[in-house]
Amino acid sequence: MDFNDTPQEAAFRAEAQAFLKDYYPTAEDFKGLNPIEQAQLWAKRKFDNGWSTLRWPKDYGGRDASPIEQVIFNQEEGKVSDLGDPFQIGQGMAGPTLMAWCKNKDYLERYLPKLSSGEEIWCQLFSEPAGGSDLAAMRTKAERDGDDWIINGQKIWTSGAHYSDFGILVTRSDPTVPKHKGLTYFFLDMKTPGIEIKPIKQISGTSNFNEVYFTDVRIPDSQRLGDVGQGWSVALTTLMNERAAIGGGGVSVGVKSVMQLAQKVNIDDKPAIEDKQVRAKLADWYVQEAGLKFTSYRTLTALSRGSTPGPENSIGKLVGAPKTQDMASFAMDLMEESGAIWDDELSELAGLFQGTFLAIPGLRIAGGTDEIMANIIAERVLGLPQEPRMDKGIPFNEVPTSAKG
């Protein structure tokens, strides 16, 4: 494992730092813009100067950069930017899927540059109410009608659908074959007639997720990715990029922030940091964070050498999200009654722990639940037997459901 930049990587890091210093928007630049508009302003600056979607081909807005160069830029950008990322799905998942499966070069030239520049935003229409964690159990129907497909059904937990321009969609095109074989994958304009989007009110008070309903929605066959019935293979391309994009991040609560709080609040009239049980908790979380950090370094080393990383992203997500939830909960307990108050001005660290506590359950679901990630590690890394599946090899329309009694 190598913790240091190579000379080439160090030069690239210096170049990235110089760009960020000269071009990152000021508070005045952002004035009067909502969060989406702020992110789009920054995305356009990156695009115009060759710093957006670095790994993409130059023809589509990238610069043919190496994976480690993308990581380096992300590290440096994270030091200066606290903007949200409404482009994570489009740039991190939809774009790579289009490049891997779309055979129409005109489409690639039409959609990818605007995706790279932040001009257009994409969402991912995968999860369904009856499917749970089983993506292949989807019931949204796609029926062929000449050169079009007619879509009917419902998707749920669709992040950003209410402000997205386009979406990637997996459907059930053949219910007479086993569930993984009867799927077909499309992309579509989210303003297509027949699409209804209903934001879901979350416990955190925000509405980032949505229900999306399809009623006789027409999609041209030219917007199909992969062959008919090949949707599962296309979806795997998206999922691999999704888990890499989500990883174990997305929240800022760490052992340092809990330690900072423990120095400010008291237990038995003494700083909480002096309590043995508090110190033991902090030590456990410090060890976990160190393990995650060095595991991520293994990924960086593999990328630096041009290799494909192993299962580190699954490990990071499986360990990191529950750890963060535990720390936020513990911090709120340390604050006693005031831990129930979530206010940017009244709460410790501007309500960081309260906000994280309410938001983190979503991260334990997004990109694969804890149970799914554990199965991936067990089956694909440790070589353990697969879980028993009652629906294996059975046509989807013959799989027993609760509705059938």
C-alpha positions, 0 to 999 in steps of 0.5 A: 500500500502506497500512501503518497502521490506519484510525481505525476499525481502530485503535479495533477493535484497542484493543477487541481488546487490552482483551478479551484482557487481561481474558479470556485464561485464566491458568495457573491456569485451564488447570491440569489441562487437556489441550491440546484442553481448554485450546483449548476453554476459550479458544474458549468465552470468545471465543464467550460474549463475541462474539469467536469466528469474527468474520466469521460471521453473529451468528446462528451465533456471529460478529459480522458483522465485516469481513475486516480485523477478523478479521486484526487480532484474529488479530494481537493474539491471536497476541501473547498465545496459544500454544495449538494450534488444533484448530478451524482446519479446522472454523471456517476450512474446514467452517463456511464450506463449510456456510454456502455450500452447506447449504440446511437452516437447521436444520442451520446453527443446530444445527452452526455455533454449537457449531463457533464455541464450540469445543464440537464439533470437525470434520475434513476427509476428503479425501486418499486413499492412491492419489490423491497430490496429485490430490484428484479421483482419489479412489476412496472410493465413495458408493452411493445406497440409498433416502434414505441413501448407503453409503460404502466406502473409505479416507482418509489424512492426516486431521488431528485425526480421532481427536478430531473429532466431525464431518467433511466428506467427498468421495466418488466417486458416479459412476465413469462420468464424468470424475473431476471430475464424479463426486464428491459431498460430505457431512458426517457424525458421526465416531461413525457405525458403520463408521468406523475411525480409526488414528493415524499415527505421525509422525517428530516422535513425535506422531500428529496425522494419521490413516488413516480407513476406511469400511465400509458407513457410512450417511449420510443424503442430507440431509447432502449438500452441493451436488447429486449430482456437484457435489462438486468445486465444493463442495470448491473452496470448502473448498480456498480457505478451507484455503489462506487458513487455512494460509498460510505460517505454523504454525511459529516459526523465523525469521531472528531465531531463527537469528541468535540461535543464530549469536551463541551457537555458534562456527565456528573459535573465533569466533561463527558470526555473524562468518562470511561464509557464515553472514552471507550465509545470514542476509541471504538469509533476511532478504530472503525474510522481508521479501518475504513480510511486504510481500506479506502487507501487500498482502493486508491492504491489500486486505482493509482496502479491502474487496477480494478478495486475489490469489494472495498466500496461494499465494506465501506458502506456496510460499516460506515453508515451504521457507525455514523448512525450510532455516533449521531444517536450517542451524541444526542444522548450526551446532550440530554433534553437539548438533543431533541432540539434541531435548530441551526442556532440553538443546537450544538454544531448547528444541529449536525447530529440531529440532522444526521440522525434523521437522514442516515437511515436513507443511506443505509438503504440507498444503493443497496440495504445493509443486508444486500451489501452483507450478502454481496460480501458473503457470496462474492468475496467469501464464497459462501453459499447463496441464500435459498431462493424460492423463485429461482428459475420460476416464471415471474407470473407464477411466483407466489405473492401475498395477493394470491393468498 
